[in-house]
Amino acid sequence: MVGRHRGFTLVEVMVVVLILSVLATIGAMGWRNAQERAKTTACVENRWQIERAKQVWAMENSKRPDDEATLDDVHPSQLKTLPTCPRGGNYTIGSLNEPSRCTACP
């Protein structure tokens, strides 16, 4: 028996491949969930920035709560750059007593 090399059997190799594929699938699902959570968080933060800019614009211009605001109103004075939705949606500001909304995010 000395000098004889023993290799892996087909069953052993298939078990290892199966375990690796299951681990890769679990990792891919976790990665996808993390990406979705990051997009949602980014959208919420963008809407928060728009909301704060809208409130500052309203105070500086003596606006009433039922007055409407647009992105053009707050963009040059309060926001240096317009935020973009990571899912490709559009932000709407609306009146001062309503929260900002996104067409693609909850």
C-alpha positions as CSV (number, residue, x, y, z in Angstrom):
1,M,0.0,0.0,0.0
2,V,3.0,2.3,0.2
3,G,3.2,4.7,-2.7
4,R,-0.5,4.4,-3.6
5,H,-2.3,7.7,-3.9
6,R,-5.9,7.8,-2.9
7,G,-8.1,10.4,-4.6
8,F,-11.6,11.7,-3.7
9,T,-14.6,9.8,-4.7
10,L,-17.3,11.2,-6.9
11,V,-19.8,11.4,-4.1
12,E,-17.3,13.4,-1.9
13,V,-16.7,15.9,-4.7
14,M,-20.5,16.2,-5.3
15,V,-21.2,16.8,-1.6
16,V,-18.5,19.6,-1.5
17,V,-20.0,21.2,-4.7
18,L,-23.5,21.0,-3.2
19,I,-22.4,22.7,0.1
20,L,-20.6,25.4,-1.8
21,S,-23.6,26.1,-4.0
22,V,-25.9,26.4,-1.0
23,L,-23.5,28.8,0.7
24,A,-23.3,30.9,-2.4
25,T,-27.0,31.0,-2.7
26,I,-27.4,32.1,0.9
27,G,-24.8,34.8,0.4
28,A,-26.4,36.1,-2.8
29,M,-29.8,36.4,-1.1
30,G,-28.2,38.3,1.8
31,W,-26.4,40.6,-0.6
32,R,-29.7,41.3,-2.5
33,N,-31.5,42.1,0.8
34,A,-28.7,44.4,1.9
35,Q,-28.9,46.3,-1.4
36,E,-32.6,46.8,-1.1
37,R,-32.3,48.0,2.5
38,A,-29.6,50.4,1.4
39,K,-31.7,51.8,-1.4
40,T,-34.7,52.3,0.9
41,T,-32.5,54.1,3.5
42,A,-31.0,56.4,0.8
43,C,-34.4,57.3,-0.4
44,V,-35.6,58.1,3.1
45,E,-32.5,60.3,3.7
46,N,-33.1,62.1,0.4
47,R,-36.7,62.8,1.3
48,W,-35.5,64.0,4.7
49,Q,-33.1,66.5,3.0
50,I,-35.8,67.7,0.7
51,E,-38.2,68.2,3.6
52,R,-35.7,70.2,5.6
53,A,-34.8,72.3,2.6
54,K,-38.6,72.9,2.0
55,Q,-39.1,74.1,5.6
56,V,-36.1,76.5,5.4
57,W,-37.3,77.9,2.1
58,A,-40.8,78.4,3.6
59,M,-39.4,80.3,6.6
60,E,-37.1,82.4,4.5
61,N,-39.9,83.4,2.1
62,S,-42.7,83.7,4.7
63,K,-44.8,81.0,3.2
64,R,-48.0,79.6,4.7
65,P,-48.5,75.9,5.5
66,D,-50.9,75.4,2.5
67,D,-48.5,77.0,0.0
68,E,-47.0,74.7,-2.6
69,A,-43.3,74.2,-3.2
70,T,-41.4,72.7,-6.1
71,L,-37.9,71.3,-6.5
72,D,-37.0,74.4,-8.4
73,D,-37.9,76.5,-5.4
74,V,-35.6,74.7,-3.0
75,H,-32.9,73.6,-5.4
76,P,-30.7,76.7,-6.0
77,S,-31.1,78.2,-2.5
78,Q,-31.2,75.2,-0.1
79,L,-30.0,72.1,-2.0
80,K,-26.7,72.2,-3.8
81,T,-27.6,69.3,-5.9
82,L,-31.0,67.6,-6.5
83,P,-31.1,64.2,-4.9
84,T,-31.9,61.3,-7.1
85,C,-33.8,58.2,-6.1
86,P,-31.7,55.1,-6.1
87,R,-34.6,53.1,-7.7
88,G,-35.1,55.7,-10.4
89,G,-38.2,57.3,-9.0
90,N,-39.1,61.0,-8.9
91,Y,-39.5,63.2,-5.8
92,T,-42.5,65.4,-5.3
93,I,-42.6,68.1,-2.7
94,G,-46.2,69.2,-2.5
95,S,-47.6,71.6,0.0
96,L,-45.7,72.6,3.1
97,N,-48.0,70.6,5.4
98,E,-47.5,67.4,3.5
99,P,-44.4,65.2,3.5
100,S,-42.2,64.8,0.4
101,R,-42.9,61.7,-1.6
102,C,-41.1,59.4,-4.0
103,T,-42.8,57.5,-6.9
104,A,-40.6,54.4,-6.5
105,C,-40.0,54.0,-2.8
106,P,-42.4,53.4,0.1
